[in-house]
Amino acid sequence: MATVTEMSRQPRVVIVGGGFGGLRAARALGKAPVRVTLIDRRNHHVFQPLLYQVATAALSPADISAPIRHVVRKQRNTEVLLAEVTSVDVERREVHIHDLAGGLDRSVPYEYLVLATGADQSYFGHEEWEQFAPGLKSLEDATALRRHILLAFEAAENLMTTDPEAARTLLTFVVVGAGPTGVEMAGEIAEVARKALIADFRHINPASARIVLVEAMPHILAAYPEALAAQATAKLKRLGVEVRTDTRVEEVDADGVTINGERLTAKTVIWAAGVTASPAGRWLGAETDRAGRVMVRDDLTVPGHPEIFVIGDTAHTIWRGKQLPGFAPVALQQGAYVAKVIRERVAGKEEHAPFSYFDKGTLSTVGRLYAIADIRGLKLAGFVAWVLWVVVHIFFLIGFRNRFVVMFQWAWAFVTYQRGARLITNVGEAQTEIARRESVGSGWRR
């Protein structure tokens, strides 16, 4: 075991971001002769593919998250900083941070830097839409959406006898973007309305809720074969979801959306239409694509800076002539690859094979007991694909406790159709926001 003095002489690896890629890199370096500093704005890792289940009350926030310090607690060479990166000095090899716990600004030196800072929602130049159409990228987003969705049913119940039109507006949900997140979100809202809440209200019929899924492309789930996308579309329609393809959003405001010239009045609009990368490209002064992703070399380093790696949603990675998508498996494999390269460099090896992605396939669930799968040429739709989806997601959750709880919650929901996380918190905050919106004509904010 290395002494404190020996460890102080070891090269420092600074990893920014505790998501899939950053955490995988940190864990893979746990026994390497380096000092690891893992920086994140939050103290927890979130299993983002299941955020929509928190937003629809199927799971609680703790079920899909784990404290980062706990995850790396056995790694003597790893420290965790709760901080926000403000800039990177590539010449002096320093990361400038703002300590979110103590409020101090300081610098962290590095020999190797790994940027795994993820992405945020893109509103395609209409940032003013964000206040009316929140996205789903964090636990805060998910719990805010859960509160908003459940409050919509509560408010509709109170208004149905006095203002049925207002109640119907409250029961209209528009999801913009039909990638995996949008499809899963629309399907889950339909399940909530038609199964979980069906017997709980006296003045409204939750099953009458209108769910509209809007997609600008010719078909939903563009990353999937068209035949699978067509089956997913048919399933959504059986759930009661209106699927609008070849449809562009032209306006979003507090009272709804305008799509292809048609006005949809709705009090809940959820944005799942696109992403934009973190400011990492600006920190480095590096070349980026239109979404802000850093253009990296085949070893995931920044041109001219072999000591800086960019991975996950932050990187524009070309593999076999195609850009890799912003999926969790990509980030996980890139995190493992970067850790391997760093270990080899510390050992004195300078030549490395380029990053190679192993495509294990893609899975998306569409409502209860139904999913689609495209696994290395094997195309599945229905219950078998859903079982595969369950197994994969349970496997990649961090921690035995999370795996056990999620399996139990899904089994309970399978038998009873109930959702154990139907809690409305911060109601006063929501009421204040509604009052502000009514007074100034703007929508609710996260």
Secondary structure, DSSP 8 states (H G I E B T S, - for coil): ---HHHHHHS-EEEEE--SHHHHHHHHHTTTSSSEEEEEESSSEEE-GGGHHHHHTTSS-GGGGEEEHHHHTTT-TTEEEEEEEEEEEETTTTEEEEEETTT--EEEEE-SEEEE---EEE--TT-GGGTTTS---SSHHHHHHHHHHHHHHHHHHHHHTTT-HHHHHHHTEEEEE--SHHHHHHHHHHHHIIIIISTTT-SS--GGG-EEEEE-SSSSS-TTS-HHHHHHHHHHHHHTTEEEE-S--EEEEETTEEEETTEEEE-SEEEE-S-EEE-THHHHHT--B-TT--EE--TTSEETTEEEEEE-GGGEE-EETTEE--S-HHHHHHHHHHHHHHHHHHHTT-------------EEEE-STT-EEEEETTEEEEEHHHHHHHHHHHHHHSSSHHHHHHHHHHHHHHHHH---TT-----HHHHHHHHHHHHHHT-----
